[in-house]
């Protein structure tokens, strides 16, 4: 049985940005956004180290991690817990580099992290607790982000 459902796959592929939580050697958390977060197969997520020395160093000491991917309008997403394999060279690394090239990524990649998804669970905002549906929850956030982006300098 696959660790990733079709909806989980859709969410990761649509959102692309994953927040990667690792554990520092002193036991404190490290959270780092990764715009290279993607689905590799039914049981693995992947992200690239474009410039993430702390994340990679943390994973070398302790390979456990969590990736959260959330739709910022719908206020829903998923949290994925698992174990990382850090790739820096070799056939699998080259295959993953090609995967990113086919997706249009041109940034240099120092490492690629393959995460075996061991547990996955939904993340759902308490905004739904009052019986609102996704359209009702999303509408004010769409207005908020549209206005914020409209005001940004070009």
N, C-alpha and C positions, 0 to 999 in steps of 0.2 A: 504494500500500500504506500502511496506517495505521501511524503510529509507536507507537500504544498498542494493546496486545493486550487481549482481553476480561479476562484476569486482572489486568493492570495497572489497567484501569478499575475493576474490582471492588475492588482493594486501596485505591486512592485514595478511592473513594466510601465504603467501609466505615471506613477509618481517619480520614479527614477532616483529620488533623494532618500537615502537611508541614514538614520542616525545610529552610529555604531558605538556601543558601550563596551569598553574593555576595563580591565582592572590593572591599575598601576602597581609596581613592585611594593609600594608602601601600603597597599590595600585600598587606596582611594580610587574613586571612579574616574574614568576619562570618557568623554562623549565627543564624538567627532562626526560631522555631517559628511557624507560621501555621495556625490552626484553620479558615481559610476555603479551604484547598486543595481544589480540585475539578477534575474533567474538564470541559473546555469542548467539545471535539470530538475527532475521531480523531487529531489532531496537536497539540493544545494543552492545557496545564494552565492554571489560573487561580488567583490568590489576591488577596485584598483588603488594602489598606493601611488598617487600622483605626487603628493608631498605630505606624508603622514608618518614621520619618524616615531612619534610617541605611540601611535596605534600599533605599528609593527613591533616596536620594542616590547610593549605590553603583551602582545600575543606571543612573542618568543618566551616570555616568562610564564605566561598563563594563557593557554589557547582558548579559554572560554570567552564567549562574547554574546551580545544581544544586539539585534538590529531591529529598529522600529521604523516602519513606513506608514505614514498617515496622510490621508487626503485632507488638506487644510481647510477646504470648504465644507466637506461632508462631516468632518470631525470623526472619521472612522479610519481604522487601519488594522495593522497586525504587528505583533511583536514575535520575533523569531529568536530562539535560544539555541546555541549549538557550540560546536568546536571548529576552530580555524586550522587550516593548512596554509602556510605561507609558501608561495611559489616565487622563485626568482629567476629560474632558468630551466631548461629542459623541454621535452616535447609538450607536456601539459601546459606549461607557461606559454609556449609559442602558440598553442591552440587557443588559449584564452586571449592572447594579444590579437590574434586574428579575429576572434569573436568581437572584441572591442572595435577593431578597424572596420569590420562590416557594419557596425552600428554607427559609424561616422566619427568615432573618437580619434583625435589626433594627438592628444597629450602623451608625453612620455610616461611610462609606467615602470616604477622601480621594483614593485612586487605586485602580485595579485593574490588576494586572499579568497580562498574557497571555503565556504562555511557549510558544514554538514548540519542541516536543520534537525535538531533532536526534539524540539517542542515548538509549537506555534499556537498563538491565542489572539483573539480579536482585541482591539483597542477601540472602545466606543465612548464618546463623550457623555457626561451626565446630562447634556442638553436633551438627550433622547428620553430621559426618565419621565418627563412630563407628557409623553405621548406624541411629541412632534415627529413628523416623518423627515426623511432626508432633504426634501425640497425646502421644508420650513427651517431646518437647521442651516442649510447651505445659503439660503437667500441673503440673510444679513451679512454673512462673511463674504459673499461675492460682492456686495455693495461696499463693504469695508476695504477689501483688497483693490477693487477697481478704483476707488477714490484715492487710496494711498498711492497706487501706481500712476494714476493720472497726475498727481502733484509732484512726482519725482522729476528732477531736472533731466533733460535729454543727454 
